[in-house]
Amino acid sequence: MKKVIEYFISAFDTYSKGASARKVSAFSIMLCIIVAHAAWIKKCFMENDFSLLTTVLTIDYAFVGTLLGLTTYEKIKLKTDEKPT
């Protein structure tokens, strides 16, 4: 656990030893999303109202699918941009 903490802390240094800014940003955003979902689910259980569950799951699926699609598109684009030797 100590190595993981050092890895994330070293991302804020100017050295290339730690995590990249993209990874730290993605981790922070995903952590916020998890907290927001946990709060929403707690509210749903307290009020016994799950009417928006399918909407939230659809938005989550679309978000994850978009992120995976963008990564895949970027890799495919890089492969097609390479010139044969």
Rosetta constraint file for C-alpha pairs under 8 A:
AtomPair CA 1 CA 5 HARMONIC 6.38 0.50
AtomPair CA 2 CA 6 HARMONIC 6.18 0.50
AtomPair CA 3 CA 7 HARMONIC 5.99 0.50
AtomPair CA 4 CA 8 HARMONIC 6.37 0.50
AtomPair CA 5 CA 9 HARMONIC 6.10 0.50
AtomPair CA 6 CA 10 HARMONIC 5.88 0.50
AtomPair CA 6 CA 18 HARMONIC 7.81 0.50
AtomPair CA 7 CA 11 HARMONIC 6.62 0.50
AtomPair CA 7 CA 17 HARMONIC 7.74 0.50
AtomPair CA 7 CA 18 HARMONIC 4.91 0.50
AtomPair CA 7 CA 19 HARMONIC 5.97 0.50
AtomPair CA 8 CA 12 HARMONIC 7.66 0.50
AtomPair CA 8 CA 18 HARMONIC 6.31 0.50
AtomPair CA 8 CA 19 HARMONIC 5.80 0.50
AtomPair CA 8 CA 24 HARMONIC 7.12 0.50
AtomPair CA 9 CA 13 HARMONIC 7.60 0.50
AtomPair CA 9 CA 18 HARMONIC 7.31 0.50
AtomPair CA 10 CA 15 HARMONIC 7.66 0.50
AtomPair CA 10 CA 17 HARMONIC 6.62 0.50
AtomPair CA 10 CA 18 HARMONIC 4.56 0.50
AtomPair CA 10 CA 19 HARMONIC 6.95 0.50
AtomPair CA 11 CA 15 HARMONIC 7.94 0.50
AtomPair CA 11 CA 16 HARMONIC 7.77 0.50
AtomPair CA 11 CA 17 HARMONIC 7.39 0.50
AtomPair CA 11 CA 18 HARMONIC 4.43 0.50
AtomPair CA 11 CA 19 HARMONIC 4.75 0.50
AtomPair CA 11 CA 20 HARMONIC 5.94 0.50
AtomPair CA 11 CA 21 HARMONIC 6.66 0.50
AtomPair CA 11 CA 24 HARMONIC 7.55 0.50
AtomPair CA 12 CA 18 HARMONIC 7.83 0.50
AtomPair CA 13 CA 18 HARMONIC 7.72 0.50
AtomPair CA 19 CA 23 HARMONIC 6.38 0.50
AtomPair CA 19 CA 24 HARMONIC 6.73 0.50
AtomPair CA 20 CA 24 HARMONIC 6.43 0.50
AtomPair CA 21 CA 25 HARMONIC 5.96 0.50
AtomPair CA 22 CA 26 HARMONIC 6.07 0.50
AtomPair CA 23 CA 27 HARMONIC 6.04 0.50
AtomPair CA 24 CA 28 HARMONIC 6.12 0.50
AtomPair CA 25 CA 29 HARMONIC 6.17 0.50
AtomPair CA 26 CA 30 HARMONIC 6.08 0.50
AtomPair CA 27 CA 31 HARMONIC 6.07 0.50
AtomPair CA 28 CA 32 HARMONIC 6.29 0.50
AtomPair CA 29 CA 33 HARMONIC 6.25 0.50
AtomPair CA 30 CA 34 HARMONIC 6.15 0.50
AtomPair CA 31 CA 35 HARMONIC 6.28 0.50
AtomPair CA 32 CA 36 HARMONIC 6.14 0.50
AtomPair CA 33 CA 37 HARMONIC 6.10 0.50
AtomPair CA 34 CA 38 HARMONIC 6.10 0.50
AtomPair CA 35 CA 39 HARMONIC 6.22 0.50
AtomPair CA 36 CA 40 HARMONIC 6.15 0.50
AtomPair CA 37 CA 41 HARMONIC 6.03 0.50
AtomPair CA 38 CA 42 HARMONIC 6.11 0.50
AtomPair CA 39 CA 43 HARMONIC 6.24 0.50
AtomPair CA 40 CA 44 HARMONIC 6.20 0.50
AtomPair CA 41 CA 45 HARMONIC 6.21 0.50
AtomPair CA 42 CA 46 HARMONIC 6.22 0.50
AtomPair CA 43 CA 47 HARMONIC 6.13 0.50
AtomPair CA 44 CA 48 HARMONIC 5.38 0.50
AtomPair CA 44 CA 49 HARMONIC 5.10 0.50
AtomPair CA 44 CA 50 HARMONIC 5.84 0.50
AtomPair CA 45 CA 49 HARMONIC 6.91 0.50
AtomPair CA 45 CA 50 HARMONIC 7.92 0.50
AtomPair CA 52 CA 56 HARMONIC 6.22 0.50
AtomPair CA 53 CA 57 HARMONIC 6.14 0.50
AtomPair CA 54 CA 58 HARMONIC 6.00 0.50
AtomPair CA 55 CA 59 HARMONIC 6.21 0.50
AtomPair CA 56 CA 60 HARMONIC 6.17 0.50
AtomPair CA 57 CA 61 HARMONIC 6.04 0.50
AtomPair CA 58 CA 62 HARMONIC 6.10 0.50
AtomPair CA 59 CA 63 HARMONIC 6.07 0.50
AtomPair CA 60 CA 64 HARMONIC 6.17 0.50
AtomPair CA 61 CA 65 HARMONIC 5.91 0.50
AtomPair CA 62 CA 66 HARMONIC 5.94 0.50
AtomPair CA 63 CA 67 HARMONIC 6.26 0.50
AtomPair CA 64 CA 68 HARMONIC 6.14 0.50
AtomPair CA 65 CA 69 HARMONIC 5.88 0.50
AtomPair CA 66 CA 70 HARMONIC 6.02 0.50
AtomPair CA 67 CA 71 HARMONIC 6.32 0.50
AtomPair CA 68 CA 72 HARMONIC 6.16 0.50
AtomPair CA 69 CA 73 HARMONIC 5.93 0.50
AtomPair CA 70 CA 74 HARMONIC 6.04 0.50
AtomPair CA 71 CA 75 HARMONIC 6.37 0.50
AtomPair CA 72 CA 76 HARMONIC 6.18 0.50
AtomPair CA 73 CA 77 HARMONIC 5.94 0.50
AtomPair CA 74 CA 78 HARMONIC 6.17 0.50
AtomPair CA 75 CA 79 HARMONIC 6.32 0.50
AtomPair CA 76 CA 80 HARMONIC 6.30 0.50
AtomPair CA 77 CA 81 HARMONIC 6.08 0.50
AtomPair CA 78 CA 82 HARMONIC 6.55 0.50
